[in-house]
């Protein structure tokens, strides 16, 4: 189900054209924008126990219901509003995951007050630059790393939820803090150039 013949990582193969587009255009691209980082962290929390394809397929619903992941607006969502969100089938209707968006937005605002930006805080765990791995096949990709362990521990201490090391590592991959494209994938070098 590949959209063209370019060499790619093996993981999106056969999933959907949408996942191939995500791989080709977003996955592994370094993100420094606070709103976008918060969006990807929130979606990563929603993924816990599910596949990324399921959550990504509902991204439009999340963006609509969670104010385009504007951190300040998410921090002000009321219980009544979140209860209404829980009735909407366009997202995963898990109470802990839905309420975690508000809790994490409030924690993110505290981080922004201290570090100047959510981006500066998050990128500090990789020294401000993407880690470029030499992945040859999917089985080479770890589920966690020392950096994701440190991020998880620190974020939990600050009150973030759905911030386990595995979730943090997947988040780091998605936002380009870690380049885990397979070395034979056309995006491995491209994401390195974008990160410079």
C-alpha positions in Angstrom: 0.0 0.0 0.0 2.9 2.4 -0.6 2.1 5.6 -2.3 5.4 5.4 -4.3 8.5 3.3 -4.7 10.8 5.3 -2.4 12.6 3.3 0.3 10.9 3.8 3.7 10.9 2.5 7.2 9.0 -0.8 7.4 6.6 0.2 10.1 4.0 2.2 8.0 3.9 -0.5 5.3 0.5 -2.0 4.8 -1.2 0.2 7.4 -2.8 3.0 5.4 -2.0 5.8 3.0 -2.6 8.2 6.0 0.2 6.5 8.0 2.5 6.6 5.0 1.9 10.3 4.7 2.5 10.8 8.5 5.8 8.9 8.1 6.8 10.9 5.0 5.8 14.4 6.3 5.8 14.5 10.1 7.4 11.6 11.9 11.0 12.4 13.0 10.8 16.1 11.9 12.2 18.3 14.7 9.4 20.3 16.3 10.1 23.4 18.4 6.6 25.0 18.5 5.0 24.8 22.0 1.5 24.2 20.7 2.5 21.4 18.4 4.7 19.8 21.0 1.7 19.9 23.4 -0.5 18.4 20.8 1.8 15.5 20.1 2.3 14.9 23.8 -1.4 14.8 24.4 -2.0 12.5 21.5 0.8 10.3 22.7 -1.0 10.0 26.1 -4.2 9.1 24.2 -2.3 6.3 22.4 -1.4 4.5 25.7 -2.6 0.9 25.1 -3.7 1.6 21.6 -2.0 1.9 18.2 -0.9 5.2 16.8 -3.0 4.7 13.7 -6.2 4.6 15.9 -5.3 7.9 17.6 -4.0 9.6 14.5 -7.2 8.7 12.7 -9.1 10.7 15.3 -6.7 13.7 15.3 -9.3 16.1 13.8 -11.7 15.4 16.6 -9.0 16.0 19.2 -8.0 19.3 17.6 -11.6 20.4 17.5 -12.5 19.4 21.0 -9.2 20.5 22.7 -9.0 24.0 21.2 -6.3 23.1 18.6 -4.2 22.2 21.7 -3.8 25.8 22.7 -2.1 25.2 26.1 -3.8 28.1 27.9 -7.3 27.2 26.6 -6.8 23.6 27.6 -5.7 24.6 31.1 -9.0 26.4 31.6 -11.3 23.6 30.4 -14.0 23.0 33.1 -15.2 19.7 34.4 -18.5 20.3 32.7 -16.8 20.8 29.4 -14.6 17.7 29.8 -17.7 15.7 30.6 -19.3 16.9 27.4 -16.0 15.9 25.5 -16.4 12.4 26.9 -19.7 12.0 25.0 -18.1 12.8 21.6 -17.3 9.6 19.5 -14.7 11.5 17.4 -12.0 10.8 20.1 -11.1 8.0 22.5 -13.5 8.5 25.3 -11.3 7.5 28.2 -11.9 9.7 31.3 -8.3 9.6 32.6 -6.9 10.4 29.1 -9.4 13.2 28.5 -8.9 14.9 31.9 -5.1 14.4 31.5 -5.1 17.1 28.7 -6.2 19.8 31.2 -3.8 18.5 33.9 -0.9 18.4 31.5 -1.7 21.8 30.1 -1.5 23.3 33.6 1.8 21.5 34.2 3.1 22.8 30.9 2.2 26.4 31.8 4.3 26.1 35.0 7.2 24.7 32.8 6.8 27.7 30.4 6.9 30.1 33.3 10.2 28.5 34.5 12.0 27.7 31.3 10.5 30.3 28.9 9.0 27.7 26.6 7.7 24.1 26.7 10.1 23.5 23.8 13.2 24.6 25.7 12.2 22.3 28.6 11.5 19.3 26.4 14.6 19.7 24.2 16.8 20.0 27.2 16.5 16.2 27.7 18.4 15.7 24.4 20.8 18.6 24.8 18.9 20.8 22.4 19.7 18.7 19.3 18.2 15.5 17.8 19.7 12.2 18.6 20.4 10.4 15.3 20.3 6.6 15.7 21.6 4.0 13.2 18.4 1.9 12.9 18.7 -0.9 10.3 15.4 -2.6 11.0 12.4 -2.0 13.3 13.7 -4.6 15.8 16.7 -2.2 16.5 14.4 0.5 17.8 14.2 0.5 21.6 11.0 1.2 23.6 12.8 3.5 26.0 16.2 5.3 26.4 18.1 7.0 29.2 16.8 10.3 27.8 13.1 9.1 27.9 13.7 7.7 31.4 14.9 11.1 32.5 12.1 13.0 30.8 9.5 10.7 32.3 10.8 10.9 35.8 11.1 14.7 35.6 7.7 15.2 34.0 5.9 13.0 36.5 7.6 15.0 39.3 6.1 18.1 37.8 2.6 16.6 37.7 2.3 15.4 34.1 0.3 12.3 33.6 0.6 9.7 30.8 4.3 10.4 30.9 5.8 7.0 31.2 9.2 6.3 29.6 7.7 4.4 26.7 5.2 7.2 25.9 8.0 9.7 26.2 10.2 7.8 23.8 7.5 7.5 21.2 6.8 11.2 21.6 10.6 12.0 21.2 10.6 10.0 18.0 7.5 11.7 16.6 8.7 15.2 17.3 12.2 14.6 16.0 14.1 14.6 19.3 15.2 11.2 18.2 15.7 10.2 14.5 14.7 6.5 14.4 14.1 6.3 10.7 15.8 3.3 9.3 19.1 4.3 7.6 17.8 3.0 4.3 14.7 5.2 4.5 14.7 8.4 2.4 13.6 10.4 5.5 16.6 9.4 7.6 18.9 12.0 5.9 16.1 14.5 5.2 15.2 14.7 8.9 18.9 15.2 9.8 19.0 18.2 7.4 15.8 19.7 8.8 17.2 19.4 12.3 20.4 21.3 11.6 
